[in-house]
Amino acid sequence: MTEALVRLELTGGPHSTVGILTLDDPAHRNALSPALSNALAARVQQALEAKAGALVLTAEPPVFCAGGSLDALLTRDVPLSASYAGFTALANAPVPTIAAINAPAIGAGVNLPLACDVILAGPGARFDPRWLDVGIHPGGGHLWRLQQRIGSQGAAALVLCGDVLTGEEAAAVGLAWRCVAEPDLLPLAMAYASRAAGRYRPLVTRTKQSLIASERLTTPDQAMALELEAQEWSMDEPGFAERIRAIQASLAARRPAR
């Protein structure tokens, strides 16, 4: 089964389920072959069908993902887009996605963390696009996603000039949100994912949609209009008044008696 190339572990309670997706083809350096890409897409769908409220992406070392399969690039038996299914599924997931990068991500392998909402890195992480070294133009929306994180200068330094970022350097320039010690990497990713999964699911989903939609806006007025509509929707959702009253009761309980 191609799904064996990617493991899925579901953890947490029925209303706070997190899906942990682990690339598991270390013998081939977790290369982004069509088979592995399809397996990742299938696992993402499986996790969503199991009502996972957040996804964590990681990989079996020593390489997070070595990029596209060189054999596939030579034979061209399948179209290039066949390797896009995995990170497209991640990018289109309606729930928060956290990448825990514990080893080098190379070439098209960088597309995987770029498809996630939050990138966390360990000291052993490396972000090495390396597309031009192989003689191929970047693909899969790589340049666009990279510029969203670190701007056109950063994208040029990595892709055109062959720069490579460590986990610490990636966090310093905004490609990763944080760089933490290896033993803390997956626990931190799980803490983020668990908190997101435990929140009111429709509100999390709507907020992620607004976050993505905000990238296309050009004025503060557009942003205010987008968020006002979503705010009014959220206040009409079941349980809103009860949550506010619960917060008020908690605050009242903390006040010192007079």
Buried (B, 14 or more C-beta within 10 A) or exposed (E): EBBEBBBBEEBBEEEBBBBBBBBBBEEBBBBBBBBBBBBBBBBBEBBBEEBBBBBBBBBBBEBBBBBBBEEBBEEEEEEBEBBBBBBBBBBEBEBBBBBBBBBBBBBBBBBBBBBBBBBBBBEBBBBBBBBBEBEBEBBBBBBEBBBEBBEEEBBBBBBEEEBBBBBBBBBEBEBBBBBBEBEEBBEBBBEBBBBBBBBBBEBBBBBBEBEEBEEEEEEEEEBEEBBEEBEEEBEEEEEEEEEEEEEEEEEEEEEEEE
